[in-house]
Amino acid sequence: MSKSQSFRLPTLSTSQALGAGLAAGALALYVLNRRRSTYKRVADNIPRVGDESDEIVLYGFDRMSDVVASFSPYVSKVEAWMRFVGLPYTKRLALPAQAPRGQLPFIQHGDNAVPDSEFIIKYLQRTYPEVDKPLSPEQEALSVMMSHFIEDSLYYGLFYHRWIHPAGWESIKGLVLASVPKAARIPVRYQLQASVRPNMVTKLHQQGLGRLSEADINMLLDEKLAALSQMLGEKKYLLGQEPCVADATAFGFLDNALASEGVNPDLRDMLSQYSNLVAYTERIRAAYFDMEMRFETTSEE
Ligand SMILES: N[C@@H](CCC(=O)N[C@@H](CS)C(=O)NCC(=O)O)C(=O)O
């Protein structure tokens, strides 16, 4: 065969090339979407109100160490709020896969399973309207804004130090492994390494913070801690003498971050500069978490 007769790719017209490109793109999108279809929108509404005679059972992670309410700041938030208003509950240990929408916390109240800290608190406020002290419309607005500032913004700086920063990751991994039975450590270690950590990295990347340098992440985090510290000032709670939902949120996240273990020391140093936030967290812990009698923790069904 002479060189001039050797195999040559057939040439495509511009419209054929465009069509083939579009078809390949559509196929790639279809395959990617199928692979990422873990996101499920649930059609049913979360229950809004229950029967006040039912027992409240809170499902969440266990305590992270002897001083911290839970591995999950959202679980601590719900626990703190129920303790602020004096609602007795039983806490049972659970994993996210057991939750109605795959996340902890959730409560079981009679026939109602209620997920998501925000929905749980609203549901309990409606079911037990007498327990919570009413706030003025302006205070209510401030409480909503501060809660979301903490959960949706400040949280991601803390998240970086817990899950992404190498020192934080080593500590949290050790704590998680120490909290599971010995026989489960090898599969849990594998799960942490192969799935949990990569998911955390992706989550922070998609949120945006994961694309910044550590110095930039710390600068933003420090600014937010300073803002929260200013909002608290010398007051007992964020809105004055009585704790509100925003205090439950602040406690959940600060307590989790101030844990003596499982925390990157750089973060603890940053937090310790805000002495009013540290004292506030310790005050809430002492006032509401040092008594266990009415708040039974059990891992049994
Ligand atoms: N918006 C939810 C967030 C709860 C949440 O992120 N829970 C985490 C534990 S801290 C979880 O269960 N994650 C498992 C997952 O998302 O797969 C709430 O306020 O309760």
The ligand as an SDF file (V2000), in Angstrom:
LIG
                    3D

 20 19  0  0  0  0  0  0  0  0999 V2000
  -29.9940   21.7390   57.7800 N   0  0  0  0  0  0  0  0  0  0  0  0
  -29.7430   20.5870   58.6140 C   0  0  0  0  0  0  0  0  0  0  0  0
  -28.2670   20.2260   58.5330 C   0  0  0  0  0  0  0  0  0  0  0  0
  -27.9670   18.9480   59.2990 C   0  0  0  0  0  0  0  0  0  0  0  0
  -26.6290   18.3550   58.9250 C   0  0  0  0  0  0  0  0  0  0  0  0
  -25.8630   18.8860   58.0980 O   0  0  0  0  0  0  0  0  0  0  0  0
  -26.3280   17.2260   59.5490 N   0  0  0  0  0  0  0  0  0  0  0  0
  -25.1020   16.5270   59.2590 C   0  0  0  0  0  0  0  0  0  0  0  0
  -24.4020   16.1730   60.5690 C   0  0  0  0  0  0  0  0  0  0  0  0
  -23.6680   17.6010   61.2850 S   0  0  0  0  0  0  0  0  0  0  0  0
  -25.4270   15.2290   58.5670 C   0  0  0  0  0  0  0  0  0  0  0  0
  -26.2780   14.4820   59.0130 O   0  0  0  0  0  0  0  0  0  0  0  0
  -24.7300   14.9750   57.4660 N   0  0  0  0  0  0  0  0  0  0  0  0
  -24.8750   13.7710   56.7210 C   0  0  0  0  0  0  0  0  0  0  0  0
  -25.1170   14.0530   55.2610 C   0  0  0  0  0  0  0  0  0  0  0  0
  -25.3890   15.2020   54.8880 O   0  0  0  0  0  0  0  0  0  0  0  0
  -25.0140   13.0950   54.5020 O   0  0  0  0  0  0  0  0  0  0  0  0
  -30.1650   20.8930   60.0570 C   0  0  0  0  0  0  0  0  0  0  0  0
  -30.2700   22.0840   60.4070 O   0  0  0  0  0  0  0  0  0  0  0  0
  -30.4570   19.9560   60.8200 O   0  0  0  0  0  0  0  0  0  0  0  0
  1  2  1  0
  2  3  1  0
  2 18  1  0
  3  4  1  0
  4  5  1  0
  5  6  2  0
  5  7  1  0
  7  8  1  0
  8  9  1  0
  8 11  1  0
  9 10  1  0
 11 12  2  0
 11 13  1  0
 13 14  1  0
 14 15  1  0
 15 16  2  0
 15 17  1  0
 18 19  2  0
 18 20  1  0
M  END
$$$$
